[in-house]
Amino acid sequence: MSKLIASAAIRASHTLFKRAEETLEKAIAEKGKDFVFEFPDTAFFLPQIYAMTAFKVETLADMKVALEMTREMLQDVPDDKLWKPYLGEALDSGMATLFIEEILLALKYVNGEEPATDPETGYVYNGFISDTIQRNLGIQLVDGRMPGFACIIGAAPDDETAEKIVRELQEKNILSFLSGTSKDKDGNVTNVTQQLLRRKVELGWDTYIVPLGPDVEHTLYAADWSIRASMIFGGNKPGDYKAHLKYCKDRVFAFAMVLGELTDIIWSTGAGAIVMGYPAICDSEVPVIHPTGVCTYEEVEKELDHSRIVQRAFEVRGLKVTVEKPPIPVAYGPAFEGERIRKEDMFIEFGGNRSPAFEWVRTKELEEVEDGKVTIIGTNIQERFKAGGLMPIALVLDVAGRKMQKDFESILERKFHHNINEAQGLWHMGQRDIVWMRISNNAFKDGITLEHYGIILSTMTKSRFKSIVDKVQCTIYVDEKDVLELQDQARVSYKERDKRVEGLTDEAVDTYYSCLLCQSFAPSHVCVVSPERLGLCGAYNWLDCKAAFEIDPTGGNQPIEKGEIVDANAGRFGGVDKYLKAATAGAVESLNLYTIMDNPMTSCGCFECIVAIVPEANGVMLVQRGHTGMTPAGMKFSTLAGTVGGGMQSPGFMGIGVNFITSHKFLFADGGLKRIVWMTKNLKERLAEDLQKRCEEEGVPNLIDMIADETTCEDSEKLMEHLANVGHPALEMDPMF
């Protein structure tokens, strides 16, 4: 290892230690050693320290203990106490730096200095990344939509270069975290966040561009994010540092991109990143480092061509990113799916209760479809479109294929949302006959036309459903008379589809489907999806999995023959048990689909909702991802989530998709809906219509009013008072134990 780099890394870690020691002593003097601290919305305390040592930092006194750990790490100690003994104290100082940076950032929260505000623009940085966000993005990480993430540190030579680099990462579906400052080619101190804001680039989670903070130390939040993946999805225990480091290296596809000058703190933070298995690509000259078995800094020419830096990063990290892009004049990829087009940025819009608009997929015979054909029907089309403002629209997609089935129409139709939103400058909401779409001024200037809607839908439908779709043609109607006439026909088709789906029950089919997408993160987890129980992430139902298997017979959704009925009430089937045992290498031997109390379904960590037993109430509570308040179980969502993730079976606790709550099979063996004694108000409102219908079917039409929420109580004692006052049926039911 280069003596220059090693010296810089060790020097910086000692400098940071002194700063942390002084800041911590001052905080203890002001607030007392028993002052309680926690990062926002996490069950993992100070995640880096907790994962690597199992030590829970809950107070300022605990921080002092953790800081003393780093003092030992920075001294000469026996090899068996080094994180990576064969790499010596330089990399050990890198891990110490991550610990110290975590303490420094925690102290900034204690002192009200986080999230930071950019002094030049007033922009408020993201700060610490919550568990909720981690779980929200979980499905995108495991299903391949987001192949990895980049930490961009410093500043590009100019604003335009900064935008080009980030746009390329967006198009490749890579999440970008931004931190640190540097000098641009004119000698001005700036950072990529400021450069992108000057270019009016939209920042945030929805667009895959997340500014963490203005200092290099803020890169630690990204390291915290990745180490939590090992605990949340991988099921690795706090303190098992070898398992965490291996998980991060093998399963979390992260890399750093350092732009501008290389400071001591960057070297030291980079040494910590290397321990975690993350390479760093720089645009300045770097001495070669080749520690065996660990990712490397790359030596590049002094004047690096920034047009190659993203591709070079992919090569070093081993990322193979292939993105299907329709022939349109704007960028395309999932990173643009969260882009918002405000009224002042809008060129034209369709629907949204302002004009008639709908979308419709129709199954046709092969000879009825001219593949790739896009037809626009209407009067004065070009003139009306160029005038902007408001137009009616009907997007009608005719598909044909030897394996195409009418049951797949709604699945193809739901993909319109993603297909359209992934185009930069195009915005889509809703489905069927309640769609709302906009085109931005910039997209219009770049050359987007009505025809491009047809090109996007035709190209991406064939690409994403190539195993079932052989030919696609799109017809776009823009005259209100035609749109309304066709809309009536489409509504008849919608109703027919709904009747077919409503008729699907678990008993009516012989085959369920697995979803193995999350096994890339949680090796012992398998979702079993039946007609009446969707996947716990909420993104895959039985028809989705059936279509996915038709599309890719070797993919993540495989058929499971139910086999013999072992327990119809609990939902246990011989074929399912046999499949699970094989698919999890024996980690899971049995599953009951309809109970929370005995061998419930496992989870990777990206569930929409948690159902948890409340023993004293003889019932269960429901809390959705994103709820940050306390619950009658005495735990917040983030803490509860730690009991059900990582592929574990935890009787009494289970992750589910929200729509499973209104299924006839929800906790069927435990008593169903009558067992719900508490649920968040948000869930009540989201499910109100369907939940009321199910309550009436169960003979308790006023059950929703009996179920407590956070406005009623947040502790078990008050919950029991409420249940007794309203006469909740759970109190009279058979004991759950």
Secondary structure, 3 states (H helix, E strand, C coil): CCHHHHHHHHHHHHHHHHHHHHHHHHHHHHHCCCCECCCCCCCCCCHHHHHHHCCCCCEHHHHHHHHHHHHHHCCCCCHHHCCCHHHCHHHHHHHHHHHHHHHHHHHHHHCCCCCCECCCCCCECCCCCCHHHHHHCHHHHHCCCCCCEEEEEECCCCHHHHHHHHHHHHHCCCEEEEECCEECCCCCEECHHHHHHHCCCCCEHHHCEEEEECCHHHHHHHHHHHHHHHHHCCCCCCCCHHHHHHHHHHHCCEEEEEECCCCHHHHHHHHHHHHCCCCEEECCCCCCCCCCCCCCECCCCCCCCHHHHHHHHHHHHCCCCCCCCCCCCCCECHHHCCCCCCHHHEEEEEECCCCCEEEEEEECCHHHCCCCCEEEECCCHHHHHHHCEEECEEEEEEEECCCCCHHHHHHHHHHHHHHHHCECCEEEECCCCCCEEEEEHHHHHHCCCHHHHHHHHHHHHHHHCCCCCCEEEEEEECCHHHHHHHHHHHHHHHHHHHHHHHCCCHHHCCEEEEECHHHHCCCCCCEEEECCECCCCCCCCHHHHHHHHHHCCCCCCCEEECCCEEECCCCEEHHHHHHHHHHCCCCCCCCCCCCCCCCCCCCCCCCCEEEEEEHHHCEEEEEECCCCCCCCCCCCHHHHHCCCCCCCCCCCEEEECHHHHHCCCCCHHHCHHHHEEEECHHHHHHCHHHHHHHHHHCCCCCHHHHCECCCCCCCHHHHHHHHHHHCCHHHHCCCCC
